Amino acid sequence: MSSTGNGGAGARRPGAAGSAAARARLRRGTPQPPVGRRRRETGEGPDVPGPEQPGPALAVPDPGVRPGLRSRPGRPFPGGPSDAPRGPGAPTEGSLLDMLKVAIAILDTAGRVVLWSPAAEELLGWPNELLVGRRIEELIPDQEQVSRIRSAVQDTLRNGRWAGNAELRDRDGAPVAVEARISLLVDGDGTPFLQVSLAEAAAVRAVERDLAVRDALFEQSPLGIAILDTDLRYTAVNQTLAEMNGVATDDHVGRTTGETLPERAADEITAIQRQVLATGEPVIDVTLASPVTARSGYRSISYSRMTDRAGRVLGISGTVMDVTERYRAVAKVEHARRRLSLLNEFGSRVGDLLDASRIAQELASSVVPRLTDHSAVILLQAVAHGDDLPRHGHDRRTSLLQLGTASVQDGPEVEVMLRRGARITFAEDSACGRVLRTGVPELLSGADQLDDVTYPGDPKMQAAHDLGVHSMLVVPLRARGIVIGLLLVSRAGYREGFDRDDLAFTVELADRAGSSLDNARLYARERTAALTLQRTLLPQQVPQPTGVEVAYRYVPGSSGTEVGGDWFDVIPLPGDRTALVVGDVMGHGLRAAATMGRLRTAVRVLAALDLPPDVLLRHVHELADDLAQGPDEALLATCVYAVFDPGTARLTVAKAGHIPPVLVVPGEEGEEPTRTGGPLPGGTGRILDLPSGAPLGVGGVPFESVELKIPEGSLLALCTDGLVESRDKDLDVGLGRLVTVLQAPHASIQAACEAVLDTMEQGREPDDVALLLARLGHGQAGTPTAGWTLPAEPTAVSRARRLVRSTLAEWGVEQLTDVAELLVSELVTNAVRYASAPIGVRLTLGETLLVEISDPLPDPPRERHAAEADEGGRGLELVRRLALRWGARAEGIGKVVWFEQALPGNEPDGS
């Protein structure tokens, strides 16, 4: 045994492994057989004499055995439920004494063992029966160690006690470092004894280290630490927690959290403590507001249940960390994230909007309630209507409209303060006036400043006071450095007032909104200009020709598109005939609208020449290069051109790549079809089967005309593709829907137009729509008409004069006879001279007298300028001079030459 003196530390040296089996039997309490017999029976090493055998008390370890590290069997983890019944004297398992075993030995003054405890047996492996009555020195073969033990015994006899580190040998010769305590004992007879307490040095140092760590963590930790018993009363708190709670350390002990902290804070913490104590589930990093104590802010609390080594619940332990700075930093980051999210959300909501009113409403709605309780967006009238921005400064005469409003509540006060569409007035020295003039935002708080928002006595501000508004921001909406409106946001009730960060964010939001609003203004201005141009190029007045009732609708594309090149026209032709035209120039925008105007003009000019539909389309196609938008862009347009003659009830149609017309024939009910102004009876509809023709500007496909005999009261529908096309359906579906609508009865032709527009699909492409409906009759009721067919013989001239004279006399317009006979004589003479087939003569008395001479010769007549000596060539010149109007048109394989005479009393001035 080596002693390092009183309080010295001994070093443990490696040694051989001990007898684990023997120590295990000692721990289990198994009776030990006599050592000598056990060795003989088991054959384990040399025999050791028992008590009945004389011999040395201790066996010296075999010098051939190399000392090694001690190997102790692992101690089982303390088990058993904490509430297991324990009787008096039942062993306490899993306690600190199980981990730190203290061996007791009693020696007499000569160093002989009087008592050797079971703990000593387990520690060193020597059984009690081998050591009692023998000197302790016999355990130590090293003489130097023996002398030190003797010195320790003498010190104890002199001083009454001794303490220090020592090194003993177990039964297998392995070194065991121990901490030893020797005390002098005296029995009732005055006989002195020595009590030796031994504990394994490694276990003692481990406990000391754990205690040191506990002390360091408990007293020096920057975290608040608390230990509570099963009644949730504090048993210990460190100084950090005491400072956090503002209560002295001693004032915590024996009290509960509810007796230490304010009630509102204590209730939540106590509920967590009870949950942890009852369930054993730890609660980690729960952030709570600090109680109103010396250190306010936010805390992170964690609690876990404590149990001893036997599993008995001892209480709970808790740590408290001040996370105020972390919480505020996270809150600041979250606040910034929400603000950025609001900006992004607003940008996505208005990114595709081009309507100032909708953008204003989106802006007002986006900030309620995340930023404010009430909001209003006020815009210059020029922005709302798409006009140019004023170049002068704003004053009280500036026209402002409140176009966006939002609020967290409803009520009469809100209606007064935030009436959408209200006209806003203000004093020049008010907050609104200053912000409009300078563009510098203002933060207003308090009743005095809020009264200065618009003008004294403003009912809107009185309503704001009634709503509890206490803080307001007046922020300019700017575009290219010009203030185009105001954003007013206000907070009411218990909500915190605005600060400078709120003002900066609102300015950023307003700047983004200002750019969108200005884009909407520019778009509205350009769209208005385009629509104005387009409407100017479309017919300003649509005539109602004889025998035809016309209704039309033109619907521009939606606000998200530019104007298109759709157009329609109704062109009166000679002989009470009417041309119906619908076309579509490919593309959108001002250039498409301008091209549409040129194309419409070309069609009207060619229609005045009274050309057949297919010939007219061919001439328009030949003008494609001149009508194109530019030298690098070819004209591409579709068109349908129809001519209706009410006298013959014939319809001639040709189309150039356009969708076909729809014809609805009334049913056969025996009643005379209603004409102008009456209801549409409905009927059987069909899509006219026409040669498609190529679009104008494409070429390669000839244009062909189709002539149809039209029943009285039939309805003809011409339209552009925007009416019947959609993204996901075929064109036939849209045309079928159009036929279905037109087959039904309608109160009027105007009502039929509205019914057709109501069937347009919402999912269709946003495109212009042109619709032209024409109810086709056989001329006005009671219109006198007469016609004859004459042979191509010289006698036809005199016969034509007699028929004209008698007919005009019968109609009571004898005043027209002389001129009519003269002109008919000239035209019939020309027809007899050049034609070889019958000649037609027709008279129609309407608003004028119409005379038509037809022959099978296709070549149109050519007017000649006859010299004074010429005998002929003056027929057409007479017609030109004496007739109100005259002309020629192709009809079938031949032609028709016509002229009109004004009725008596209707002669034009200068006639």
VOVO-490760 format. One line per field, with one value per residue (C-alpha): z, y, x. Coordinates in steps of 0.05 Angstrom, whole numbers, plus 5000, padded with zeros to 4 digits. Example, Ala and Ser with C-alpha at 12.3 -4.5 7.8 and 13.67 -1.06 7.14 Angstrom:
Z = (5156/5143)
Y = (4910/4979)
X = (5246/5273)
This chain:
Z = (5000/4978/5016/4988/5054/5083/5026/4973/4907/4886/4814/4791/4754/4704/4730/4716/4714/4780/4795/4765/4785/4858/4860/4824/4877/4931/4899/4893/4966/4949/5010/5000/5010/5049/5007/5011/4992/4935/4907/4911/4881/4824/4813/4813/4829/4892/4954/5006/5076/5109/5181/5201/5167/5194/5146/5121/5122/5051/4988/4952/4879/4828/4805/4735/4729/4694/4727/4683/4683/4730/4696/4736/4714/4689/4740/4717/4703/4762/4745/4773/4773/4816/4854/4871/4943/4990/5059/5119/5109/5036/4998/4961/4889/4839/4890/4892/4941/4888/4844/4898/4943/5009/5039/5115/5154/5230/5252/5321/5340/5315/5245/5249/5214/5263/5213/5137/5104/5042/5005/5020/4995/4929/4922/4933/4922/4991/5030/5103/5128/5099/5130/5200/5251/5202/5192/5135/5117/5090/5031/5009/4985/4975/5038/5021/5018/5084/5119/5094/5121/5189/5187/5171/5230/5278/5253/5267/5337/5351/5315/5315/5239/5174/5101/5036/4972/4972/4926/4947/4912/4900/4908/4837/4848/4807/4835/4861/4872/4932/4974/5047/5112/5179/5243/5315/5352/5425/5451/5517/5552/5527/5476/5414/5344/5275/5225/5154/5099/5027/4962/4892/4872/4800/4824/4874/4822/4775/4827/4844/4769/4762/4821/4794/4727/4761/4801/4740/4699/4755/4781/4721/4665/4626/4625/4680/4714/4762/4800/4824/4866/4853/4883/4831/4884/4873/4908/4874/4823/4798/4801/4727/4734/4797/4759/4701/4747/4790/4853/4900/4899/4970/4956/4902/4946/4972/4927/4862/4797/4810/4877/4844/4777/4756/4746/4670/4658/4713/4688/4621/4651/4706/4654/4618/4683/4701/4632/4636/4707/4688/4621/4625/4555/4554/4528/4490/4466/4476/4466/4513/4530/4591/4653/4673/4716/4717/4649/4599/4529/4506/4536/4512/4565/4567/4620/4631/4686/4735/4761/4805/4785/4810/4766/4821/4800/4837/4802/4740/4717/4673/4634/4615/4561/4544/4469/4463/4412/4373/4375/4352/4297/4273/4279/4239/4185/4184/4181/4121/4089/4096/4067/4008/3999/3997/3944/3902/3910/3890/3830/3807/3817/3775/3727/3671/3687/3641/3675/3723/3765/3775/3793/3844/3876/3878/3912/3964/3978/3982/4043/4084/4137/4133/4134/4152/4173/4120/4052/3995/3926/3896/3823/3777/3730/3671/3696/3704/3635/3597/3582/3580/3647/3667/3656/3709/3784/3824/3863/3895/3825/3807/3793/3836/3839/3895/3854/3904/3975/4027/4101/4156/4174/4145/4168/4153/4175/4128/4072/4084/4089/4033/3980/3915/3856/3900/3876/3925/3942/3988/4012/3982/4050/4071/4074/4008/3976/4001/3979/3910/3900/3929/3921/3993/4035/4104/4168/4208/4279/4331/4322/4303/4245/4221/4215/4165/4113/4065/4089/4155/4168/4117/4132/4112/4167/4218/4199/4208/4279/4293/4270/4318/4265/4301/4250/4175/4117/4056/4001/3930/3869/3819/3747/3712/3767/3763/3820/3790/3853/3928/3971/4040/4093/4165/4229/4283/4351/4391/4332/4336/4297/4234/4239/4190/4166/4149/4112/4072/4053/4033/3989/3954/3943/3917/3868/3839/3835/3802/3745/3733/3735/3685/3639/3644/3627/3566/3543/3552/3512/3455/3455/3453/3394/3358/3372/3349/3284/3275/3288/3241/3186/3198/3170/3209/3182/3155/3102/3100/3025/2991/3005/3058/3134/3164/3236/3257/3317/3325/3388/3398/3429/3505/3543/3540/3464/3411/3361/3301/3227/3224/3184/3152/3101/3069/3000/2960/2886/2826/2814/2889/2897/2959/2971/3039/3058/3118/3121/3168/3161/3195/3255/3308/3323/3288/3225/3218/3229/3176/3127/3140/3123/3057/3040/3056/3013/2955/2961/2961/2900/2861/2884/2852/2786/2796/2787/2800/2868/2840/2793/2850/2895/2838/2829/2904/2904/2847/2891/2949/2943/2946/3005/3047/3112/3085/3030/3072/3096/3048/3054/3083/3091/3083/3055/3036/2985/2972/2925/2934/2882/2913/2844/2823/2894/2875/2919/2888/2936/2932/2986/2994/3048/3096/3139/3100/3110/3144/3111/3150/3107/3141/3150/3104/3146/3092/3122/3087/3119/3163/3132/3160/3235/3251/3290/3260/3255/3254/3204/3175/3175/3135/3121/3049/3010/2972/2937/2991/2950/2974/3023/2991/2979/2972/2902/2864/2874/2829/2859/2841/2851/2870/2854/2897/2893/2961/2991/3018/3089/3091/3141/3118/3170/3155/3211/3226/3258/3327/3336/3324/3338/3406/3433/3442/3392/3316/3273/3255/3328/3329/3262/3286/3348/3304/3261/3322/3350/3284/3272/3335/3332/3356/3372/3320/3278/3331/3385/3341/3341/3416/3422/3376/3417/3482/3457/3449/3491/3548/3529/3458/3434/3450/3380/3347/3325/3266/3255/3199/3194/3134/3126/3050/3020/2950/2949/2982/2982/2926/2885/2812/2766/2693/2646/2575/2531/2460/2399/2374/2313/2290/2307/2381/2386/2369/2411/2471/2464/2462/2523/2563/2544/2563/2628/2653/2636/2675/2735/2731/2716/2645/2658/2652/2585/2536/2568/2583/2511/2484/2529/2521/2445/2447/2492/2455/2389/2414/2439/2372/2334/2372/2404/2371/2427/2461/2496/2564/2587/2659/2693/2769/2801/2870/2897/2825/2759/2744/2672/2658/2588/2586/2530/2524/2501/2558/2534/2572/2530/2519/2517/2456/2443/2374/2329/2301/2233/2263/2254/2312/2379/2417/2450/2516/2519/2519/2574/2615/2606/2615/2668/2742/2745/2697/2693/2670/2706/2688/2696/2676/2610/2589/2618/2641/2624/2670/2684/2735/2729/2786/2800/2792/2852/2871/2819/2847/2849/2782/2742)
Y = (5000/5066/5128/5198/5231/5264/5286/5262/5230/5161/5140/5075/5029/4976/4905/4837/4823/4801/4742/4766/4702/4710/4783/4767/4715/4765/4816/4765/4744/4671/4634/4624/4554/4547/4574/4514/4468/4514/4516/4441/4428/4477/4468/4544/4557/4536/4516/4571/4544/4553/4572/4500/4498/4532/4573/4644/4689/4717/4685/4724/4736/4694/4734/4706/4741/4808/4863/4892/4939/4922/4896/4904/4872/4926/4948/4938/5001/5016/4987/4977/5026/5087/5070/4998/4983/4983/4953/4973/4952/4937/4950/5016/5000/5050/5102/5141/5090/5036/5076/5100/5040/5052/4992/4989/4951/4951/4942/4936/4978/4924/4928/4863/4858/4853/4865/4862/4887/4856/4921/4910/4839/4865/4920/4877/4807/4782/4745/4760/4691/4697/4765/4769/4761/4776/4838/4885/4889/4819/4846/4887/4849/4914/4932/5005/5005/4967/5020/5074/5037/5031/5106/5121/5077/5113/5181/5159/5135/5202/5249/5210/5208/5203/5213/5202/5163/5094/5035/4965/4898/4856/4781/4772/4821/4878/4948/4984/5059/5080/5139/5120/5150/5122/5142/5123/5088/5069/5017/5019/4985/5037/4990/5029/5007/5036/5045/5044/5072/5055/5080/5068/5131/5132/5131/5186/5230/5218/5241/5301/5318/5312/5358/5408/5407/5415/5474/5507/5497/5518/5579/5603/5588/5647/5609/5612/5543/5520/5455/5441/5383/5341/5396/5443/5485/5513/5475/5513/5569/5601/5674/5684/5662/5704/5765/5748/5742/5801/5759/5740/5668/5653/5680/5627/5566/5534/5574/5556/5594/5623/5651/5681/5710/5753/5714/5719/5696/5643/5608/5590/5567/5527/5490/5470/5447/5404/5372/5354/5327/5284/5257/5258/5287/5345/5413/5447/5519/5547/5622/5663/5736/5754/5770/5843/5842/5875/5845/5846/5817/5745/5679/5609/5558/5483/5433/5359/5310/5286/5214/5179/5116/5074/5111/5151/5220/5274/5334/5375/5417/5477/5525/5595/5635/5708/5708/5779/5799/5735/5741/5813/5796/5739/5784/5837/5787/5760/5830/5845/5780/5797/5865/5836/5785/5841/5878/5815/5798/5867/5865/5799/5824/5886/5861/5846/5900/5959/5992/6049/6037/5964/5978/6031/5981/5927/5975/5994/5922/5896/5938/5921/5892/5873/5945/5988/5989/6037/6056/6102/6112/6181/6193/6253/6252/6252/6185/6154/6175/6164/6237/6274/6292/6366/6405/6457/6447/6420/6467/6463/6463/6398/6345/6283/6219/6168/6103/6051/6039/5984/5977/5925/5942/5966/6020/6089/6123/6080/6096/6170/6166/6116/6126/6099/6146/6208/6273/6297/6370/6398/6463/6483/6485/6418/6353/6329/6396/6396/6324/6337/6399/6373/6297/6290/6239/6258/6219/6248/6230/6262/6298/6365/6337/6292/6353/6381/6324/6358/6419/6442/6411/6355/6302/6248/6268/6272/6201/6182/6210/6170/6107/6120/6136/6161/6153/6166/6165/6210/6183/6208/6164/6185/6170/6200/6252/6275/6265/6229/6214/6199/6137/6149/6094/6100/6060/6061/6033/5998/5986/6018/6082/6085/6093/6113/6042/6039/6104/6080/6015/6051/6098/6037/6006/6072/6080/6011/6027/6094/6060/6012/6068/6109/6048/6040/6114/6109/6046/6078/6139/6096/6051/6111/6139/6072/6062/6133/6120/6054/6082/6139/6090/6049/6071/6131/6122/6056/6066/6026/6012/5993/5921/5910/5920/5923/5916/5913/5908/5923/5899/5919/5869/5866/5917/5870/5873/5926/5946/5901/5908/5883/5924/5922/5965/5974/6005/6026/6007/6030/5996/5993/5940/5936/5912/5880/5874/5845/5839/5827/5851/5804/5834/5886/5957/6024/5997/5943/5995/6041/5984/5967/6039/6036/5969/5993/6054/6012/5966/6026/6057/5992/5980/6047/6016/5965/5906/5835/5809/5763/5817/5867/5820/5807/5881/5890/5834/5868/5929/5888/5916/5987/5972/5935/5964/5972/5950/5891/5869/5838/5851/5793/5802/5763/5790/5770/5813/5803/5842/5836/5859/5865/5871/5802/5773/5749/5749/5745/5727/5717/5710/5714/5665/5691/5650/5635/5674/5644/5647/5636/5624/5637/5579/5568/5589/5622/5691/5747/5755/5816/5867/5929/5940/5877/5815/5759/5696/5649/5594/5544/5565/5540/5558/5580/5534/5581/5573/5592/5637/5657/5714/5781/5787/5713/5697/5632/5616/5648/5684/5657/5686/5646/5671/5651/5662/5690/5679/5740/5759/5716/5736/5740/5741/5763/5764/5761/5702/5735/5718/5643/5622/5598/5569/5498/5488/5482/5537/5493/5494/5570/5572/5520/5561/5623/5584/5559/5629/5660/5604/5624/5679/5748/5811/5850/5847/5889/5838/5784/5821/5823/5750/5731/5772/5740/5672/5691/5644/5672/5630/5657/5694/5769/5795/5847/5825/5853/5828/5849/5823/5839/5820/5814/5834/5843/5918/5965/5945/5980/6000/6001/5958/5940/5900/5873/5830/5856/5822/5851/5882/5955/5954/5945/6019/6045/5991/6009/6083/6064/6019/6072/6126/6085/6060/6129/6155/6098/6115/6189/6215/6240/6296/6245/6217/6260/6250/6177/6162/6197/6161/6093/6102/6116/6057/6007/6030/6014/5946/5929/5951/5908/5852/5791/5766/5792/5860/5873/5937/5949/6009/6019/6078/6091/6154/6162/6132/6075/6052/5990/5964/5895/5857/5795/5833/5834/5895/5957/6019/6071/6144/6181/6255/6265/6322/6373/6337/6267/6238/6187/6178/6225/6174/6163/6237/6251/6201/6233/6303/6288/6232/6243/6185/6130/6070/6000/5934/5863/5815/5742/5737/5806/5875/5925/5999/6041/6113/6149/6209/6253/6255/6321/6365/6325/6354/6373/6446/6471/6418)
X = (5000/5030/5010/5019/5004/4944/4898/4948/4925/4946/4956/4924/4971/4951/4945/4917/4843/4813/4769/4704/4667/4686/4665/4600/4583/4599/4551/4496/4506/4521/4551/4625/4652/4717/4772/4815/4759/4737/4807/4813/4746/4753/4827/4837/4910/4947/4908/4897/4890/4823/4811/4823/4890/4952/4992/5001/4940/4951/4975/5028/5009/5045/5104/5094/5027/5036/4997/4943/4883/4827/4765/4701/4636/4587/4536/4464/4423/4379/4311/4243/4185/4191/4128/4148/4129/4188/4184/4224/4295/4287/4352/4355/4374/4400/4422/4487/4515/4508/4554/4602/4612/4649/4685/4691/4744/4758/4830/4860/4919/4966/4936/4899/4831/4774/4717/4717/4653/4620/4635/4709/4702/4673/4725/4787/4762/4786/4731/4719/4739/4809/4826/4795/4850/4906/4947/4927/5000/4996/4956/5016/5077/5116/5155/5155/5080/5078/5120/5074/5013/5046/5061/4987/4965/5013/4988/4916/4934/4966/4917/4853/4846/4882/4861/4897/4904/4932/4942/4922/4927/4866/4866/4893/4950/4920/4930/4868/4874/4831/4816/4824/4798/4823/4789/4805/4748/4743/4693/4657/4715/4765/4796/4819/4803/4817/4759/4785/4738/4759/4728/4752/4790/4764/4691/4705/4739/4680/4631/4674/4679/4604/4593/4642/4607/4541/4567/4597/4534/4488/4524/4564/4515/4487/4421/4371/4367/4313/4302/4231/4205/4143/4100/4129/4163/4232/4288/4344/4353/4416/4432/4418/4345/4337/4359/4313/4253/4273/4266/4322/4349/4327/4257/4248/4262/4199/4153/4117/4121/4053/4078/4139/4118/4058/3994/3987/4059/4057/3994/4024/4090/4055/4013/4077/4110/4050/4049/4123/4116/4056/4078/4154/4157/4206/4186/4242/4251/4181/4183/4140/4135/4175/4135/4132/4194/4261/4279/4223/4225/4220/4245/4257/4239/4255/4233/4247/4229/4282/4285/4336/4374/4316/4267/4233/4208/4245/4216/4232/4289/4283/4327/4307/4343/4333/4318/4293/4346/4337/4261/4264/4314/4270/4209/4245/4264/4193/4166/4211/4190/4117/4129/4167/4111/4060/4101/4107/4034/4012/4058/4029/3957/3966/4019/3970/3919/3911/3852/3867/3804/3820/3892/3869/3822/3875/3923/3872/3853/3924/3944/3882/3889/3963/3988/3928/3856/3829/3857/3838/3869/3856/3875/3876/3817/3865/3894/3826/3803/3868/3881/3948/3978/3973/4037/4022/4024/3966/3920/3852/3820/3854/3801/3812/3771/3771/3774/3800/3775/3782/3767/3768/3696/3631/3583/3557/3622/3662/3613/3623/3699/3711/3657/3684/3679/3673/3703/3757/3769/3823/3853/3918/3953/3926/3966/3936/3952/4023/4037/4006/4050/4115/4111/4138/4099/4073/4060/4003/3983/3939/3873/3905/3945/3888/3842/3892/3885/3836/3799/3767/3699/3708/3654/3703/3752/3695/3678/3751/3749/3686/3722/3779/3832/3894/3950/3952/4001/3991/4036/4042/4030/4083/4100/4160/4167/4095/4046/3986/3948/3950/3949/3918/3925/3902/3902/3849/3834/3888/3933/4002/4012/4054/4129/4183/4192/4118/4125/4185/4149/4085/4126/4157/4089/4060/4118/4104/4030/4045/4083/4025/3974/4013/4019/3944/3934/3980/3945/3877/3899/3928/3867/3820/3859/3857/3783/3769/3806/3771/3702/3717/3734/3671/3603/3577/3507/3481/3426/3362/3354/3290/3270/3324/3322/3391/3417/3489/3535/3609/3644/3717/3765/3773/3815/3874/3881/3889/3836/3828/3814/3742/3693/3624/3588/3519/3525/3463/3468/3427/3361/3345/3397/3441/3512/3526/3599/3637/3713/3771/3843/3892/3928/3913/3932/3931/3963/3909/3855/3886/3891/3819/3800/3837/3807/3736/3746/3770/3709/3661/3695/3691/3620/3600/3621/3566/3613/3592/3617/3670/3697/3699/3739/3787/3799/3810/3860/3897/3904/3933/4003/3978/3932/3985/4011/4081/4128/4152/4084/4033/3959/3922/3847/3783/3718/3647/3610/3536/3488/3413/3363/3294/3261/3284/3292/3361/3423/3492/3549/3624/3676/3751/3772/3718/3671/3607/3542/3481/3412/3348/3286/3219/3170/3111/3052/3010/3019/3055/3124/3133/3178/3212/3206/3166/3185/3225/3184/3244/3251/3300/3373/3431/3503/3511/3557/3602/3669/3719/3763/3832/3841/3856/3930/3942/3919/3922/3848/3795/3736/3668/3598/3537/3466/3407/3332/3312/3243/3207/3229/3292/3347/3419/3475/3546/3599/3673/3709/3712/3639/3642/3714/3740/3804/3781/3724/3718/3691/3632/3609/3606/3570/3520/3507/3495/3445/3408/3400/3376/3326/3288/3235/3256/3218/3258/3320/3355/3335/3364/3431/3432/3413/3471/3521/3496/3518/3591/3634/3674/3735/3740/3800/3795/3781/3737/3667/3629/3557/3511/3439/3395/3321/3311/3244/3217/3215/3167/3094/3054/3116/3094/3137/3129/3173/3175/3218/3227/3259/3325/3290/3283/3209/3229/3246/3177/3143/3186/3166/3091/3097/3134/3083/3022/3053/3073/3004/2974/3019/3000/3069/3059/3109/3165/3142/3181/3249/3235/3214/3276/3325/3291/3293/3368/3385/3340/3369/3440/3417/3383/3445/3495/3455/3426/3380/3318/3321/3290/3256/3235/3204/3202/3167/3195/3227/3251/3233/3282/3288/3330/3349/3382/3413/3458/3519/3570/3610/3590/3570/3623/3605/3632/3643/3613/3637/3588/3587/3577/3507/3514/3549/3503/3457/3496/3512/3437/3427/3482/3453/3379/3379/3387/3436/3455/3501/3512/3523/3536/3479/3485/3521/3499/3491/3439/3441/3397/3379/3337/3290/3269/3194/3157/3171/3234/3280/3348/3369/3395/3359)
